[in-house]
């Protein structure tokens, strides 16, 4: 018999356990989304690179569709992840690139 372990969505847990803090955090995110210095595609590509640099495949997986919706190409997402090599080494590439590429298939 196979045991299936369901993982809770971390953001749902955050919202349930600390709703006031989660609301404040969401307000911060929305203010960054609304800022005018960078277009949304560039913001998503930077976010993907930062999270890949941290080796956070869950965040990269969540942001690739947002980058695509903002007009990012597969090549741009791949380059954003590859940019992490000089800062963080290979960890972000090997943990985040496969799923990011798969989302363009």
N, C-alpha and C positions, 0 to 999 in steps of 0.2 A: 504494500500500500504506500502510495506516494504522499508525503506531507507537503501541503502547499501553505507557505507562509505569506500572508498579505501584509505589505508594508503600508503604514499610514502615510498619507500625503503630509510632508513636513509643514507645509503652509497651513493646512487644515488644523493640525495640532497646535501650531503657533496661534491661530485665530481662536481656538477653543480654550487654550490654557492662559493666554494673555491678550484678551481682546482689545484692551486699551492700547497696549504697546503695538499690537499688530495694526491697529487703525492708524496710529502715528507713523509707523513704518510705511504703510501704504500711502499715506499723505506725502511722505518724503519721496517715494518712488514716483508718484503722480507729478510732483513738482519738477523732478528731473526729466520726466517724459515731456512736460510742457515747456521746458527751457528751449530757447531759440538758437543757441550757439551751434548745435550740430543737428543734422537731419536724423530722422528716426532710424534709417538704415545704418548710418554710421554709428549711432548709439548702440544698436543691437550688435553690430560687429565688434565694437569695443567690449561690450559686456561679455560676449562669447569668448573673446580672447582673455579677458580677466578671469573668467570662471574656468576656462581651460587651463590657464596658468596655475590655478589653484588645484587642478585635477578634480573638478566637480562636474562629472558627466551628466548628472541629473539637471543641473542648471543649464548646461549647454543644450541638452535635449529639449528643454522647455523654451529656450530662446531661439533656436534655429527656425521654427515656424514663424516666429515674430519677425525675424530678419528676412525670411522669404517673403512674408506679407508686405514688408517695407521695400521689397525689390532686390534684395541681396541674391546673388548668384551662388551656385555651388563653389565656384572658384574663389569668390570673395570670402565665404565661410571657411573654406580650407585654408586660405592665406591667413585669416584671422587666427586660426588655431595654430598654424605653423609659426606665426610670429612669437609664440610663447617659448619656442625652443631656446632662444638666446637668454631668456630671463629665468625660465623654470626647468629647463631640460626637457627630456622626452616624455615625462609623466602625462602632461596634458594632451599631448598628441596621441599617445597610445590609449588613453582612457576616454578621450572625447571625439577623436576624429572618425572612428568607424561608424558610430551612430549618426554623426552629423552628415556624413556622406550618404548613408543609407536613407536619410530623410529626403534626399533629392532623387531617389530611384523611383 
